[in-house]
Amino acid sequence: MAHQHAHPHIRSFRQRPRPHRPGRSFALVNGLTFAVHLLLACAAEDLLATRVAGQINLGVVALLAQGSLLLWSAARYDRAAQEEAAREPEEEH
């Protein structure tokens, strides 16, 4: 059986980088906060209707916190994807 050498400029299938995906932690964090907010909205309407300041109630504060978490985690994973792309060597054409 002859030993096969790969061409030096062609990457094998195993060496191909996988595209960056946010992964399970992104879905877990944002999914859990959405589920908790949804459960509170259905089961504890009075709690979320509690006034915090003027016309602002706890539901609005919780929604703003959830939206802030979503934006922060999306920005974090976008930054990680850009850093990962910058570390990968450029492919020769």
C-alpha positions in Angstrom: 0.0 0.0 0.0 1.6 3.2 -1.1 1.8 6.2 1.2 -0.2 9.1 -0.2 1.0 12.7 0.3 -1.4 15.5 0.2 -0.7 18.5 -1.9 0.8 21.2 0.4 -1.6 23.9 -0.7 -4.8 21.8 -0.3 -6.2 21.4 3.2 -7.7 18.1 4.1 -11.3 17.9 5.2 -10.3 17.5 8.8 -8.3 20.7 8.8 -11.1 22.9 7.4 -12.1 25.4 10.0 -15.7 25.3 11.2 -17.7 28.5 10.8 -18.2 30.4 14.1 -21.6 29.8 15.7 -22.7 31.3 18.9 -23.2 27.9 20.4 -25.2 26.5 23.2 -24.3 29.0 25.8 -25.8 31.9 23.7 -29.1 29.9 23.2 -29.1 28.8 26.8 -28.7 32.2 28.4 -31.1 34.0 26.1 -33.6 31.2 26.0 -33.7 30.8 29.8 -34.2 34.6 30.3 -37.0 34.6 27.7 -38.6 31.5 29.3 -38.5 33.0 32.8 -39.9 36.3 31.6 -42.7 34.5 29.8 -43.5 32.4 32.8 -43.6 35.4 35.0 -45.8 37.2 32.6 -48.3 34.3 32.6 -48.2 33.3 36.2 -47.2 36.4 38.1 -49.0 39.3 36.4 -49.3 41.2 39.7 -45.5 40.9 40.3 -44.6 42.4 36.9 -47.3 45.1 37.3 -45.6 46.4 40.5 -44.7 50.0 40.0 -41.0 50.9 40.3 -41.0 54.6 39.4 -43.9 56.6 38.0 -45.4 54.7 35.1 -42.5 52.2 34.9 -43.3 48.8 36.3 -41.2 45.7 37.1 -42.2 44.1 33.7 -40.7 47.0 31.8 -37.5 46.8 33.9 -37.3 43.0 33.3 -37.9 43.5 29.5 -35.1 46.1 29.4 -32.8 43.8 31.3 -33.6 40.9 28.9 -33.0 43.1 25.8 -29.8 44.4 27.3 -28.6 40.8 27.9 -29.5 39.8 24.4 -27.6 42.7 22.8 -24.6 42.2 25.1 -24.3 38.5 24.4 -24.8 39.0 20.6 -22.0 41.6 20.6 -19.7 39.3 22.7 -20.1 36.4 20.3 -19.7 38.7 17.2 -16.5 40.0 18.7 -15.3 36.4 19.3 -16.1 35.4 15.7 -14.2 38.4 14.4 -11.2 37.5 16.6 -11.3 33.9 15.4 -11.5 35.0 11.8 -8.5 37.3 12.3 -6.4 34.4 13.8 -7.1 32.1 10.8 -4.4 32.2 8.1 -5.7 33.5 4.8 -6.3 30.9 2.2 -4.3 31.0 -1.0 -6.3 31.1 -4.2 
